[in-house]
Amino acid sequence: MDLTQLLAFTMQNDASDLHLSAGSPPIIRTNGLMKRVKADALSSDEIRTMLYSVMTEDQRAEYEKNMEIDFAIALGEKARFRVNGFTTRLGASAVFRTIPTEVPTMEDLGLPPVLRRFSELEKGIVLVTGPTGSGKSTTLASMVNHINANMSKHILTIEDPVEFFHKSKKSLVNHREVGTDTNSFARALKSALREDPDVILVGEMRDYETISLALTAAETGHLVFATLHSNSASKTIDRVIDVFPTGDKEMVRAMLSSSLQGVVAQTLVRKADGEGRVGAFEILVGTNAVRNLIRENQVPQMYSMMQTGSRYGMVTMQDAIADLFEAGIIDKGEARRATQLTTGEEGEGDEDYAAASLGGAKLNNEDGEVSPGSGGGSKESGSSEEGYSF
């Protein structure tokens, strides 16, 4: 089985991810749903061979040493993937995340107008948060793209790995990849302060030192964009503060209260018409009242602040989901599922079959049926459930 074919199939079906796991057939994620491809189970050796075919010698050595690795690959001009190779009890596994080569605009993504305002700020920190696969990188890419197309600034991105490549337009854009162009986020941020940036994008604030340097950069006249893994705006504030030792918490509350411009917590929900997913955004704007709550350690009161702060562009996740439902963009079941997830309750998982060939077949419904393309494989049975296999 060829990795290039699998990745082509992933793109043909507009899937966000391709999962390769020892003992299982390939699985793609479309519109948030995991769908098995009709194929034989992969062995650990097969997956390792696929991974090694797109790795450099140094990457192979790192994978062998650490048993996991992050990197990005490009297949032609229209295909990029973020890759995580890892090891499980059954052997080698990997996840390939699709990265669009064309950076979407804010209009393409239907982002709230307040995000444009965040992009046009001169300084401060804007945090974009959400679970893995919620579209944080895409949102940030569209914000950077807006600056690049409309303002003359120096934009510096620090990522692991670099996902969206921005060609310099009105702005100068420099990308730095952790592990390839710099040794760590913290090291790159220290250096960034001497590189005359106007805008700094930090792919992920992972540790105390990185968060501290990002806040320092925001305080010293730079506009900083960064991501965190948290489900709500208030939890994001808590997450930043909790990273610091007890003796430093008052200091970091003061730093955050003076530099915070906004928090965007986002998730993706399935459209009612089945045509993809749409973002739901909880937005906290760094007003004077919000900054006072941070300074005085009254974070739990932020929820009511967001409920009453619509004139500033603030909205809670529950209200954002309700607005999508009332507009007919999502159905009642999806609205309920998304609301349960944002309140910490578990939703029901979905997994069904994508019975399709790599020869151009595409999924045409959530039951895993396919429409064979011009290069479709041979059908093994008259039943549509058998579909097309490799």
DOTITI-201363 format. One record per residue (C-alpha): residue in three letters; x, y, z. Coordinates in steps of 0.1 Angstrom, whole numbers, plus 5000, padded with zeros to 4 digits. Example, Ala and Ser with C-alpha at 12.3 -4.5 7.8 and 13.67 -1.06 7.14 Angstrom:
<pts>
Ala512349555078;Ser513749895071;
</pts>
This chain:
<pts>
Met500050005000;Asp501550344990;Leu501550645013;Thr501250884984;Gln498050714973;Leu496650725009;Leu497451095012;Ala495851174978;Phe492750984989;Thr492651185021;Met492651505001;Gln490151384976;Asn487651325004;Asp488351655021;Ala489551465052;Ser491351655080;Asp493451365091;Leu494751025081;His495450775109;Leu497850485104;Ser497850245133;Ala499449895136;Gly496749625135;Ser494049855119;Pro493249965083;Pro493850325074;Ile491250565090;Ile490350915078;Arg488551185097;Thr485951365076;Asn483651635091;Gly484851525125;Leu483851155120;Met486350875119;Lys485850645089;Arg487750325082;Val488950275047;Lys488149935032;Ala491549785032;Asp493749525049;Ala495049605084;Leu498549765084;Ser501449615101;Ser503949805122;Asp506749745096;Glu504449875068;Ile503750195087;Arg507450245097;Thr508350205060;Met505850465050;Leu507150705076;Tyr510750655067;Ser509850725030;Val509151095039;Met511751145067;Thr515251275065;Glu518051085080;Asp518151315111;Gln514351265115;Arg514650885114;Ala517350905140;Glu515251125162;Tyr512250895158;Glu514350585167;Lys515750765198;Asn512550935211;Met509950695197;Glu507950995185;Ile508451295162;Asp506651605148;Phe507451725113;Ala505751855081;Ile505851735046;Ala504851875012;Leu503751664983;Gly503751884952;Glu502452244954;Lys498952174966;Ala499551924994;Arg501051975028;Phe500651765059;Arg501651795096;Val502951455107;Asn503151305141;Gly504950965142;Phe504650775175;Thr504950425190;Thr502150225206;Arg502049885222;Leu501449735188;Gly504249925171;Ala504650225147;Ser501650465142;Ala501250805126;Val498751085121;Phe498851305090;Arg496951635094;Thr496051815061;Ile497252175058;Pro495752385031;Thr498452545009;Glu496252845002;Val495753055034;Pro492053115040;Thr490853465045;Met488753575075;Glu485753595051;Asp486353235039;Leu486253115075;Gly483353335087;Leu485353465116;Pro483753715140;Pro484554085131;Val486354135164;Leu489153905152;Arg489954155125;Arg490154425152;Phe492554195171;Ser494754165140;Glu495054535136;Leu496254605172;Glu499754745178;Lys500654545209;Gly499354305235;Ile498653935235;Val495853745218;Leu495253385228;Val493553135205;Thr492552825223;Gly490552505219;Pro491052125217;Thr493251955192;Gly491751975157;Ser489552275165;Gly491052495138;Lys493352715160;Ser496152715134;Thr493852805106;Thr492253095125;Leu495753235133;Ala496853185097;Ser493953395085;Met494753675110;Val498453675100;Asn497353675063;His495153985070;Ile498154165085;Asn500454055057;Ala498054175030;Asn497154505045;Met499954635068;Ser503654695065;Lys505054495094;His507654235103;Ile505853915112;Leu507853635129;Thr506353295134;Ile507753025158;Glu506152685152;Asp506652315157;Pro506352245128;Val505652535105;Glu502152475091;Phe500952765068;Phe503652925047;His502953295041;Lys504653465012;Ser505653825021;Lys503154075007;Lys502954425023;Ser504654275054;Leu507854075058;Val507153725071;Asn509853505086;His509053145097;Arg511152965123;Glu510652595129;Val511552445163;Gly514052165159;Thr515152285124;Asp515652665127;Thr515852695165;Asn516252465194;Ser513152565214;Phe510252815216;Ala511852985246;Arg515153025228;Ala513453165197;Leu511353405217;Lys514453545235;Ser516153595201;Ala512953745187;Leu513154055209;Arg516354145190;Glu514954075156;Asp512754385153;Pro509354205150;Asp506054385151;Val504054065153;Ile505153735169;Leu503153415164;Val503953145190;Gly502752805178;Glu502152675213;Met502852815248;Arg503952485264;Asp505952585295;Tyr506652845321;Glu509553005303;Thr507753035269;Ile504653185285;Ser506753435305;Leu508653545275;Ala505453575254;Leu503953805281;Thr507154005282;Ala507154055244;Ala503454165246;Glu504354415274;Thr507254565255;Gly505254675225;His504854365203;Leu501554205191;Val501753835202;Phe499453565190;Ala499653225208;Thr497752905212;Leu496852695243;His494852375248;Ser491852485268;Asn488052475262;Ser486952825275;Ala488253175279;Ser488253165317;Lys490052835318;Thr492652985295;Ile493353265320;Asp493653005348;Arg495952795327;Val498353075321;Ile498453185357;Asp498752825371;Val501952765352;Phe503753005374;Pro505052935410;Thr502853055439;Gly505153345446;Asp504953475410;Lys501253455405;Glu500553815416;Met503153935392;Val501853735363;Arg498253855370;Ala499554205367;Met501454125335;Leu498453955319;Ser496054225330;Ser498154495313;Ser498754305281;Leu495754085274;Gln493854195243;Gly491553895239;Val490953525241;Val489253325214;Ala488152975224;Gln486852775195;Thr485452445184;Leu484252295151;Val480652175147;Arg479051985118;Lys476752175095;Ala473152065092;Asp473452005055;Gly476451765060;Glu478751995039;Gly481652025063;Arg482052205096;Val481852555109;Gly483552725138;Ala481852835170;Phe483753105189;Glu483753215225;Ile485353555227;Leu486653745257;Val487854105250;Gly490454265273;Thr488354555285;Asn489354755316;Ala486654555336;Val488154225324;Arg491654335333;Asn490554435367;Leu489054085373;Ile492353925363;Arg494354165386;Glu492054095415;Asn491953715409;Gln488153715401;Val488353495370;Pro485053305377;Gln483153635371;Met484353655335;Tyr481553445323;Ser478953705333;Met481153965318;Met481053785284;Gln477253755287;Thr476854125290;Gly479754235268;Ser478254195233;Arg478854555225;Tyr482654485227;Gly482354175206;Met482253925235;Val480153605234;Thr479953285254;Met480352945237;Gln476752855246;Asp475453165229;Ala477653115199;Ile476252755194;Ala472652885200;Asp473153145173;Leu474352885148;Phe471352665156;Glu468852955153;Ala470353045119;Gly469752685107;Ile473552625102;Ile473652335126;Asp470852105138;Lys469552045173;Gly471451725178;Glu474751885169;Ala473952195191;Arg473251965220;Arg476451765214;Ala478652075212;Thr477052235243;Gln477751915262;Leu481351915252;Thr481852285262;Thr480352215296;Gly482651915302;Glu480251635295;Glu481151355271;Gly479451335237;Glu478951025217;Gly481750915195;Asp481150825158;Glu483050575137;Asp481950415105;Tyr483350285073;Ala484750465043;Ala484550195017;Ala486450354989;Ser489350304965;Leu492350534961;Gly491550574924;Gly489450894929;Ala486450754948;Lys484751004971;Leu482550965001;Asn479051084994;Asn477351025028;Glu478050955064;Asp477350585060;Gly480650545042;Glu479250485007;Val481350604978;Ser481050744943;Pro483750594921;Gly485850844903;Ser487450814869;Gly490150594883;Gly487950394906;Gly488850044916;Ser486849724909;Lys483849654930;Glu484149344950;Ser480449294956;Gly477049414944;Ser476249554978;Ser477049924983;Glu478249835018;Glu481149645003;Gly482149964984;Tyr485549984967;Ser488749844982;Phe492449894976;
</pts>
